[in-house]
Amino acid sequence: MQFSDVTALPVKLGSAIRGRKLFHPVGVLAEGVLERTAPGSEGLPMRSCDVIGRVSKGVGLPGSTPDVAGLAFRIPPPQDLRSCGPWDVLLASTIAHSRFVLAPVTSWSGATFSSLMPLRYQGRVWWLRARLTTDLGTGGLGLDTIENQINSGEVQFDIEQATARGDFSPLAQLTLRNVDPSCDDIAFDPALHRDCDVELVPRWLADFRRAAYRRSREGRDATEE
């Protein structure tokens, strides 16, 4: 058994006790559209397509209580590269101007979502972040606010990218439009589900995340899909 598997065992236990994910246990799952806004040759290979997205709270605290805000979306593989599988992008709220220090936020509008880990693509290291651009008309961090907004219209996020020490620039726009009432989650896993040419770095941390997500699925008897 690898070291990463051993250190991820508490995640399995926590998921089993909770009967859900240990982190980001509740959320709003919705169908949406990703539209690339950056030139095709600049940065990460994120393309325009239909996606599945999820907005969540990290600890799952009730109502509008401050929490770590989460945003995830799944990009299906291109038609000619079905062997690659989907690409899961997961982001969470961080302290101001940080790319990797998690922090709770008091409202969706005030959150900056970060990939927390950089991604390597074609020999370069990239970071991702997102910001909500839709005016929700209210504060707080209630999931019902997100769900109501999607049901009455849509929720949009600007997705940005940056090199290791560079400034962020526009990459894509994510729009969530149709809430899935039958489910509030799928097994998002950024280490297992990735673009064929993109990988999380550093590798040791990616290995731990891969083990943690697998232990989480084992703890709640979930599949990889």
N, C-alpha and C positions, 0 to 999 in steps of 0.2 A: 504494500500500500504506500502510495506516495505521500510526502509530507503535506502537500496541499489537501489531500483527501482527509488526513487526520485532523488538520486544523479546521476543516469545514464541517466536522461532525456536529458541533453545537448548532449549526444552521439546520441540520436535519432534525435534531431534537426539538428545537424551537418551532419548526414548521409542523412537526407531528403534534405537539401540544396545542398549538394554535389552530390546527386543521386548515391552515392557509399559509401563504408566504409569511416568512418571519418579518420581512421588510416589504413595504408597499402592499399590504394585504388587501386593501380595498381601493377601488378606482372606478373610473368611468371609461368603458371601452366603446370605441366608435369607429365607423368607417370614415375614410377621408381621402384627400388628394395631396400629393406632394408635387410642387411645381418648382423646378430648378430655375433659379434667377441668375446664377453665375454663368459665365461662358463655359461651354462644355470642356474646354481644355484646362480650366483653372481649378486646381484643388481636387478634393475627394470626388469619386465617381458616383455621386448621388444624382439619380435621374428622375425625371417627371414620371409619375405613375400613381395608381391607386394604392392606398396603404390602409393598414389597421393601426389605430393609435390608442393610447391609454393615458389618462391623467390620473394621478394617484397621490396619496399621502403616505410618507415613509413609515411612520409608526402606526398610522391608522387611527389617530386621535379623533374623537367625534366632533361633528358640527364644524364650526368655523375656527376651532382651536388651532393656533400656530403649529406647524409641523414641517418636516422636510418635504418639499413638493417634488413630484416626479412626473416625467414625461417620457413615454416610450412609443416607438412606432416601428412597424415591420414593413420593409421594402421587399416585394417579391423578386425572384431572380428574373433577368431578362429571358425572353422566349427562347433565345439561342443558347442560354447557359443554365438550363434547368438543373444541371448536375451540381451547381454551386449551392442551391438552397436559398432561403430568404436571408436578409440582412436585418438584424435587430439593432436599433439605435436606442440606447437608454441614457437619460439625462436626469440630473437631480439638482436641487437648489444649493447654492454655495454662498459663502460670505462675499461681500462686494469685492469685485476685481480679482477674485480667486478662481482658479480653474479646477481645484481639487479639494478644497476644504468645505465639507458639507455644513449646511446651516439651515435651521428652521426659518420660515418666513411667515409673515402675518397676512399676506394676501397673494392671490395668483398674479395680479398685475405687477407686484413688486418683486417677483422672482426672476432670477437669472439661472437658467438651467444649464448645467455643464456636463460634458461626457465623463468628467472625473479622471479619466485616463486618456492619454493621447492615442492616436491611430497612425500606423505607418502605412504609407502608400507610395509606391514607386520611389523608395529610398528617402522619402521625406516624412517628417512627423507633423501631424495635424491635430488640432483641438476642435471640438464642436461645442456650440452653445445655442440656446434658444431663449426667446423672450415672447411673452404673450402680447399681441397687438390689438386684440378685441377689447372694447370697453364693456366690462361686465356690469357696470352700473351700480356695483356694490362692493364692499370690502370683504375681508375675512377669507378663510381658506376652506369653505364648505364645498364638498363635491357636488352637492345639489345645485350650487350656483353654476358650475361647469355643465352639468347635465341639462339644466333648464335652458342655458344659453344655446347649447347644441340643438335641443329640441325646438327652440324658437327661431333658430337661424344657423349660426356656425361659430366656431372658435378658431382663430388663426394664430399661428406662431411664426416668427421670423427665425430661420435657422441660419447660423453664421459659422464660418470656419476661420482658423488662424494657423499659421505655421508655429513652430516651437516657441519662438520669441516675437512673432509678428503680431500686428493688429488684426482684429476680427473684421471680416468683410462678408457681405451677403452671399449665401449659398443657395438657399431654397426657402419656399414658404409652405408651411404645413397647415392644411385646413381640415378640421374635423366637422362632419356634417350629419351623420346618422348614428345615433346611439344604438348599440346592440343590447336589447332588453333581456336576452336569454343568458348573458354572461357578462361578468365584469373583469375577466382576465383571460389571457392565454399565456403559455409558458415562454415569455420573452427571455432570451439568453444571448447577450452580446458577445460572449466568448465562443459559444457553439454555432450561432447563426450569424455569419458575417459574409461580406462580399469576398469573392475568391482572391482579390488582390489587396484586401485591407486586413490588418491585424492589430489587435490591442497590444500596447507595449507599456511597461516592460513585460517580458514573457513570464517571469515568475509570478507577477501579480495577475496576469491573465490566466495562468494555471490555477491560481487560488480562486478566482472568480468562477472559472469553469467548474471547479469542484464544488464551490458553494451553491451554485445554481443547481447542479445535479443533486446534491444533498437535499436541497429545498424541495425538489420534485419528488425525491424518494420519501421525504417526511410527510408529504401530503398526498402521496400516491398519484402524482400527475405525470403525464407523458411529456416527451420533448417537444411535441408540436404545439 
